[in-house]
Amino acid sequence: MDAIRQTPGVEPTVHVLPKDLTPQHILFIVNSFPPRVGGIERHISDLADEVIRQGHRVTVITLAELAEHGIENGISVHRMRRHFPIASVMSFPAFGTSRRLVRLFRQAGVTAVSTHTRFFPMSWVGLRVGRGLNVPVIHTEHGSDFVRGVSPVIAIASRAVDITLGRRTLRGATRVLGVSEQVVAFVERLAGVKAELFYNAITLDDRPAPPAEVTPTRRFVFVGRLVPGKGWDRLLDACALLAASGDARPFTVDILGDGADMPAVKRRITELGLTQIARTHGYVNAGEVRDFLTGAILVNPTTLAEGFQTTLLEALAGGCQIVTFDVPGAAKLFAEGAPVRIVRTRAAQDLADAMLAALQYPAAAYPASLLGQWSWPQRAAQYLSLVESASTRSPRA
């Protein structure tokens, strides 16, 4: 392993472990971790935070520009130098990392290894470390299909990785979890492995309950990376149709997020004559996202292979109406009474029609009594139960 230097951090919080739970030390071996921003990073961070809060121990091994070790919110975080970065999405650990991690943590009381997403190199490392430590490997899959929205060359390369190393990761883990029904189906299709449902979650601490009654709003909000496939172009086309019809006026649209397509987004706003309606905000933090979503209409026209977007849950917690393509989780939320309109086609006109319907005929708010099931305390308790039961099994060969 690259040399690790100690950096100042926050000392771990002392917790009292409930008597009916076995103390766990979970070793997260992941490609990236905050401060890097992304849905998977947020999932890992929130899960690790809640595991700590429930009285257990967490260590994170991840890749970064510089090697360092510190205590962050009670989590021991080891950052190793990353190598051969590809488009700021993929990077690789140093050769021999698995053996060094086994030596480093052999006497650390690790009870399970947690890996995330089948095609990341650190998931392959985690599989080997779990075997070396003779502890279960719990792999969480976040993708619902092969990678989309990339160049043909990258698509071919990523599929090749999926059917070799990705398939091996899924087959080698002690247990495989999928964050939505679509992810579970993809895991079985790709590797012949039956994954268990492990939905995404959000933090509900210190939040007011969503309003019991819906007040019509004139604000649309888009949240996501500005990259091909996320749907910002369809959103703007739909807004242009609404503006031209006059049926939805007045309305505004706030675009939250950044990415390589930001210049194209700004050009398209000008070309469509939406400069008085559409506003780009770049990257905004989680608190700002919640403020924008409160009482608004979330428009989610992504066509990427999403897992389970926490933005949908954040929208419900903020009393939002939701207009979305048929993404993982949308149908389940709709069946539970959430104010979700699912657009079955990718046509801008159909998206515009659904947006207009959300303006004119808002559905009843999501019942506050159901939000708790989507919280991290619930999900972390489920995860810890899975870890404890997996400890009686041996990792697959």
Residue, then its C-alpha position, 0 to 999 in steps of 0.5 A: m500500500d502507498a505510505i499512509r500519513q496521519t491527518p488531524g480528524v474528529e475523534p470517534t464518538v463513543h456509543v453503547l451497543p445494544k445487548d442483542l447485537t453482535p459488535q461489527h467491524i465493517l471494512f468498506i473497500v470502495n473506489s471513491f468516498p466523500p468529499r467526492v460527490g455522487g449517488i454511490e458515494r453518498h450511499i456509502s457515506d450515509l450507510a457508514d455514518e448510521v452504522i457508527r451511530q448504531g454502535h459499530r465500527v467502520t473503516v473505509i479504504t478508498l482511492a484519492e490523489l494523495a495517500e492519507h489516513g484520518i478519522e472522519n465523523g468516527i469513521s477511520v478513512h484510509r485513502m490510497r493513491r489512485h492510478f491510471p484515472i479514466a475520465s474522472v470515473m474509474s481509477f486503479p489501486a497499486f499492484g499488490t493492494s489486496r495482499r497489503l490490506v490483508r496483512l494490515f487488517r488481519q488482527a483488526g477484528v474485521t467481521a465483514v467487507s462491504t463493496h459497491t458496484r461490480f465494475f469498480p476495481m476496488s470491488w475486485v480488491g474487496l473480494r480478495v481481501g474478504r477471502g484473505l481475512n476469511v470474512p463475508v463479502i457483502h456486495t451492493e450493486h447500484g446499476s440496473d443495466f450495462v452502462r449507457g450514455v457513453s461513447p461506443v468504445i467505452a460502451i464496448a469496453s465496459r460491457a467486456v469488464d461486466i461479463t468478466l470481472g463484474r460477473r466474477t465479483l457478483r458470483g464471488a460475494t457472500r451476499v449480493l444486494g440490489v438497490s431496486e427491483q431492476v438492479v436485482a433483475f440485472v444481477e441475475r441476468l448478468a451473473g445468474v445470482k439472486a440478489e436481495l433488495f436493499y433500497n436506497a435511503i435518505t436522512l430525515d433528521d431535523r426535517p419537518a414532515p411534508p405538508a398534508e395538503v398540496t399547494p399548487t406550485r409553478r416551479f420545476v426543478f431538475v437535479g443531476r449531473l449535466v451529462p448525456g443521458k440525464g435528460w436536461d435536453r428533453l426537459l428544456d424541449a418540454c419547457a419550450l413546448l409549455a412556454a409556447s402553448g401558454d397553458a403553463r405560464p407563468f413557470t420557472v425551471d431550476i437546473l441543479g448540477d454541473g458537468a461537461d454539458m453545462p455549456a451546451v445547456k446554456r446554449r440550448i436555453t438561449e436557443l429556445g428563448l428560455t432565458q427568462i424561465a430557466r436558471t442554471h445553478g451549477y453544483v449545490n450542496a444537499g441542503e440547498v437541493r432540499d430547499f429548491l425541492t420544497g414544494a416544487i415539481l421534480v422533473n426526472p427525465t434520465t435514460l441512464a442505467e440508474g439504480f435508485q435515485t435518492t432525489l426521488l425520496e428527497a422530493l417526497a420529503g420536501g412535499c414535491q410532485i414528481v414527473t419522471f421517466d420509468v426509472p427504478g423505484a418510481a413504480k413502487l413509490f407510485a403504488e404506495g401513493a406517492p405523487v409520481r407521474i411516470v412518463r412511459t415514452r421519451a417524447a418531449q411532448d409527453l413529458a410536457d403534458a405530464m408537467l402540465a398535469a402536475l401543475q394543474y392537478p397536483a396529486a395528494a402528498y406522500p403520507a408522512s407515516l411512510l417516510g420512515q421506511w426510507s430512512w437510514p436508521q431503518r436501512a442500516a439496521q437491515y444491513l447489520s442484520l444481513v452482515e450478522s447472518a452472512s457471518t455464518r456463511s463462507p465467501r463463495a469460491 
